[in-house]
Amino acid sequence: MVTREATWAYRDDHDEFARTFFRRFGAGVVSSIGVGTYLGDPTDERDAAYREAITRALESGVNVVDTAINYRHQRSERVVGDAVADAAVDRDAVLVATKGGFVPFDGDRPENPGAFVRDEYVDTGLVDRADLVGGQHCIAPAFVDDQVDRSLSNLGLETIDLYYVHNPETQLAERSREAVYDQLEATFERLEHRASDGDIAHYGVATWDAFRVPADHERYLSLPEVVERARSAAASAGNSATHLRAIQCPFNVFMADAFTVASHQGPDGPQSALWFAHEAGLDVFTSASIMQGRLAREMPEAVEAKLDGETRAQRAINFARSAPGVTSSLVGMGTPDHVAENVDAGRYEPLGANAFDAVFE
Ligand SMILES: NC(=O)c1ccc[n+]([C@@H]2O[C@H](COP(=O)([O-])OP(=O)(O)OC[C@H]3O[C@@H](n4cnc5c(N)ncnc54)[C@H](OP(=O)(O)O)[C@@H]3O)[C@@H](O)[C@H]2O)c1
C-alpha cells in the first residue's frame, strides 16, 4: 500500500523535476503525471509494450498508475501488476488505482458477449439483471465487491490504493438520479468495509460526463450529493471518516469544463467540479489529458504560446496539470518513447494560478 515514508523517499530519488511536480496525496506525495492504460488492442504485443512502458515510467519518476478491470479485457490490470512487481521501485511508493463498473471480458472479446455476461455474472448470481444497464454496466454492491477481488488478483496486490466506481452516470440511461445515488451509497458502504479490511486504501468516483456537465444535463451527477452519500455510507459502516478520497474526470485544452462549468452547489453558490473537489478535500485525477493523442498533433496557438515544454504533448500535459486542484494528470502511454517524452514534461513548471486563469480570458 502506498505509504508516506516510501513516497517521500521516492521523491528524494527523483529530484530532477520542477518544483511542483510531486504533490501531496494524504500524508504522502505523488507525481503530477500518471500513467493511464485505457487505449490499445487486447494483444500480447500491446501487453509487452505496456509492461515496458509502465516499468520505465515507474523507474523515471512517475508513481501514479491508473487502470480499470475492463481496460483491454483485463489485460491492462494484469500488465500493471507485472510492471509494479518488475520495476526497481518500492511497491509502497506507487499509487495504484483501478475501477469497477463495466462488466469485463477476460483477455479477449468473446464471440457472444451477451452469453458471456449471462453465464459469468447473471446466472452465477453476481449481477441482478435489473441492475445491468446497456447489458454491460453495473454498480451494485455485490458486483463491485466481486470486482474488487478480481482486481486484487489481476494486480497481484494485497491492497488497491484507490478504487473507483467507474462512470456511474452510465446508469442514468435507465434509472432515476435518486436511484443512482441510492445505489452509490450502498456500494460506498461496501467499499468502506473493504477499506476497513485493508483490501482498498481509499475509493473514488471516475466519470466521463457526470461532474463536468451543467446541472440540467441528463448525465449530470452532483458532487456534493456524492460526498454526502459517502459520509452516510461511512457512518453506516461504523467508520469515523469516509474513505472517499478522489474523483477522476477528463480535463485538457479542448475539454476544460471541469474548470469552467459551475454546476456543484457549494456553501456560497455553484462551483466547478475542480473547485468543489478541492474545498471538499478530494484529490482530482484528470483523464484524457492530451485528448487521446489529438493534442500531440494540434492545439490552439494562443494557448500553446503560454505553455512550457519542448514538444506539443509536453505542453498539453503541462496545461492539464496546471489546473487548480489537480493532483495528477493521467496520460495513456503504452509506448516507451512516449513515456520518455511525457515524463520530461515534469521538468517544466506548470502555469501559475493567474497565468492559468488568463488562458480563459
Ligand atoms: N471515465 C474514465 O474513468 C476514464 C476515461 C478515459 C481515460 N481514463 C484514464 O485516463 C487515462 C488517460 O486518458 P486516455 O488514455 O484516454 O487519453 P490520453 O492520455 O489523452 O491519450 C492517450 C493516447 O495518446 C498517445 N500518446 C501518449 N503520449 C504521446 C506523445 N508524447 N505523443 C503522441 N501521442 C502520445 C497514446 O499512445 P500510446 O499508448 O501508443 O503511448 C494514447 O493513444 C487513461 O489511460 C485511463 O487510465 C479514465
PDBQT file of the ligand as one rigid body, heavy atoms in Angstrom, charges set to zero:
ROOT
HETATM    1  N1  LIG A 401     -14.008   7.584 -17.406  1.00  0.00    +0.000 N 
HETATM    2  C1  LIG A 401     -12.836   7.202 -17.051  1.00  0.00    +0.000 C 
HETATM    3  O1  LIG A 401     -12.675   6.716 -15.969  1.00  0.00    +0.000 OA
HETATM    4  C2  LIG A 401     -11.663   7.392 -17.967  1.00  0.00    +0.000 A 
HETATM    5  C3  LIG A 401     -11.884   7.743 -19.283  1.00  0.00    +0.000 A 
HETATM    6  C4  LIG A 401     -10.782   7.904 -20.109  1.00  0.00    +0.000 A 
HETATM    7  C5  LIG A 401      -9.497   7.715 -19.598  1.00  0.00    +0.000 A 
HETATM    8  N2  LIG A 401      -9.307   7.338 -18.301  1.00  0.00    +0.000 N 
HETATM    9  C6  LIG A 401      -7.944   7.144 -17.741  1.00  0.00    +0.000 C 
HETATM   10  O2  LIG A 401      -7.147   8.264 -18.090  1.00  0.00    +0.000 OA
HETATM   11  C7  LIG A 401      -6.011   7.822 -18.838  1.00  0.00    +0.000 C 
HETATM   12  C8  LIG A 401      -5.606   8.879 -19.855  1.00  0.00    +0.000 C 
HETATM   13  O3  LIG A 401      -6.628   9.031 -20.837  1.00  0.00    +0.000 OA
HETATM   14  P1  LIG A 401      -6.563   8.375 -22.301  1.00  0.00    +0.000 P 
HETATM   15  O4  LIG A 401      -5.552   7.282 -22.328  1.00  0.00    +0.000 OA
HETATM   16  O5  LIG A 401      -7.953   8.030 -22.693  1.00  0.00    +0.000 OA
HETATM   17  O6  LIG A 401      -6.128   9.579 -23.233  1.00  0.00    +0.000 OA
HETATM   18  P2  LIG A 401      -4.805  10.486 -23.289  1.00  0.00    +0.000 P 
HETATM   19  O7  LIG A 401      -3.950  10.256 -22.144  1.00  0.00    +0.000 OA
HETATM   20  O8  LIG A 401      -5.288  11.858 -23.555  1.00  0.00    +0.000 OA
HETATM   21  O9  LIG A 401      -4.092   9.965 -24.633  1.00  0.00    +0.000 OA
HETATM   22  C9  LIG A 401      -3.525   8.684 -24.738  1.00  0.00    +0.000 C 
HETATM   23  C10 LIG A 401      -3.105   8.464 -26.196  1.00  0.00    +0.000 C 
HETATM   24  O10 LIG A 401      -2.090   9.397 -26.548  1.00  0.00    +0.000 OA
HETATM   25  C11 LIG A 401      -0.957   8.708 -27.060  1.00  0.00    +0.000 C 
HETATM   26  N3  LIG A 401       0.244   9.425 -26.606  1.00  0.00    +0.000 N 
HETATM   27  C12 LIG A 401       0.776   9.439 -25.351  1.00  0.00    +0.000 A 
HETATM   28  N4  LIG A 401       1.862  10.213 -25.302  1.00  0.00    +0.000 NA
HETATM   29  C13 LIG A 401       2.047  10.713 -26.546  1.00  0.00    +0.000 A 
HETATM   30  C14 LIG A 401       3.005  11.562 -27.129  1.00  0.00    +0.000 A 
HETATM   31  N5  LIG A 401       4.001  12.073 -26.405  1.00  0.00    +0.000 N 
HETATM   32  N6  LIG A 401       2.889  11.871 -28.454  1.00  0.00    +0.000 NA
HETATM   33  C15 LIG A 401       1.884  11.368 -29.188  1.00  0.00    +0.000 A 
HETATM   34  N7  LIG A 401       0.930  10.530 -28.697  1.00  0.00    +0.000 NA
HETATM   35  C16 LIG A 401       1.012  10.216 -27.380  1.00  0.00    +0.000 A 
HETATM   36  C17 LIG A 401      -1.041   7.321 -26.502  1.00  0.00    +0.000 C 
HETATM   37  O11 LIG A 401      -0.366   6.412 -27.355  1.00  0.00    +0.000 OA
HETATM   38  P3  LIG A 401       0.494   5.161 -26.774  1.00  0.00    +0.000 P 
HETATM   39  O12 LIG A 401      -0.456   4.337 -25.954  1.00  0.00    +0.000 OA
HETATM   40  O13 LIG A 401       0.963   4.469 -28.012  1.00  0.00    +0.000 OA
HETATM   41  O14 LIG A 401       1.635   5.683 -25.960  1.00  0.00    +0.000 OA
HETATM   42  C18 LIG A 401      -2.549   7.089 -26.475  1.00  0.00    +0.000 C 
HETATM   43  O15 LIG A 401      -3.011   6.681 -27.745  1.00  0.00    +0.000 OA
HETATM   44  C19 LIG A 401      -6.489   6.514 -19.454  1.00  0.00    +0.000 C 
HETATM   45  O16 LIG A 401      -5.415   5.738 -19.953  1.00  0.00    +0.000 OA
HETATM   46  C20 LIG A 401      -7.240   5.919 -18.310  1.00  0.00    +0.000 C 
HETATM   47  O17 LIG A 401      -6.342   5.347 -17.380  1.00  0.00    +0.000 OA
HETATM   48  C21 LIG A 401     -10.383   7.212 -17.474  1.00  0.00    +0.000 A 
ENDROOT
TORSDOF 0
